[in-house]
Amino acid sequence: MQHTDPAGPRFLSGLRAAATALGLAAATLCHAWEPTQPVEIVVPAGTGGGADQMARFVQEVVAKHGLMRQPIKVVNMAGNSGADGLLAVREAKGNPHKLIITLSSLFTVPLATGVQFNWRELTPVSMMALDQFVLWVNAQSAYKTPQALLSALRERPPGSFKLGGTGSKQEDQLISVLLETAAATRIQYVPLKGGGDVAKALAAGEVDLTVNNPIEAEALWRSGKLRPLCVFDGARLDYPAKLSNGQSWNEIPTCMSAGIPAQYLMLRGFFMAAKNTPEQQAFYVQLLERVRALPEWRELMAKGAFRQTAMTGPSYTEWLDRNESYHRVLMREAKLIARP
């Protein structure tokens, strides 16, 4: 005997109609505001670096999956150690079509340059992840362990080693000072435009070591041109898949275990200009949440060995408060704060 739903087809049809109406209402609420012109993402660094790669990734997947009607344009503004990019977005008050992807230079640049800027002059949108730093050498280098490099730093005359990094008085140079302290020596710091340039300089033998982010050196590691020695974190990276020469991110030891007492994680987060509406801010929060839900995002996280920490709202603001204070201490101890 054929089963008949006691509620009847009319009841089910009514449920479907109600569900459709609720879905449309939810969609309307989620998109109370949408961009009406192309959206610009400012990268306060050069091309090829971690921030640039993440911005262009967001640009690509938003277009690929139709997450927004308007296109995204990525603009690199590395001038004045990235201050030009920060100031450009600060001056775009009330413009909901301009975002910036930030590094921890959000804190270090004002301290190092004396530029009158504070992150509170922007509107926090979303922390996407935290980025690691790895100590790298050329694959042909004689140093195959962090202990061997540390010993050489201590034994050779001060200034014998060149460390390439992004910009001056930013994250890379801050870590180089921590490395100098651990080795009780002096290292020549060579400022370059961006993380891509830094990785290329090491592969070309123009510098002796770098502290690049994983994603900035990953391709050259895969091609056998670079060698990772240790990661500046308290725990190993959470990615066991084999990548290069049978090695995985997870197999790289911590610098702490090699006698280098230095840990540092860098922000990868989005802000928008100030004086925009809550609806405009909410649109970008939701947009970036949808980006993080994509399988391509998980692939990017594994490729770049990111720490998958995401925040929005009050928790993001509280994190920014704490890290501003932390960077002020680090920069003061490293003697990288601009004199008045």
Secondary structure, 3 states (H helix, E strand, C coil): CCCCCCCHHHHHHHHHHHHHHHHHHHHHHHCCCCCCCCEEEEECCCCCCHHHHHHHHHHHHHHHCCCCCCCEEEEECCCHHHHHHHHHHHCCCCCCCEEEEECCHHHHHHHHHCCCCCHHHEEEEEEEEEECCEEEEECCCCCCCHHHHHHHHHHCCCCCCEEEEECCCCHHHHHHHHHHHHHCCCCEEEEECCHHHHHHHHHCCCCCEECCCHHHHHHHHHCCCEEEEEECCCCCCCCCCEEECCEEHHHCCECHHHCCCCCCCEEEEEEEECCCCHHHHHHHHHHHHHHHCCHHHHHHHHHCCCECCCECHHHHHHHHHHHHHHHHHHHHHCCCCCCC
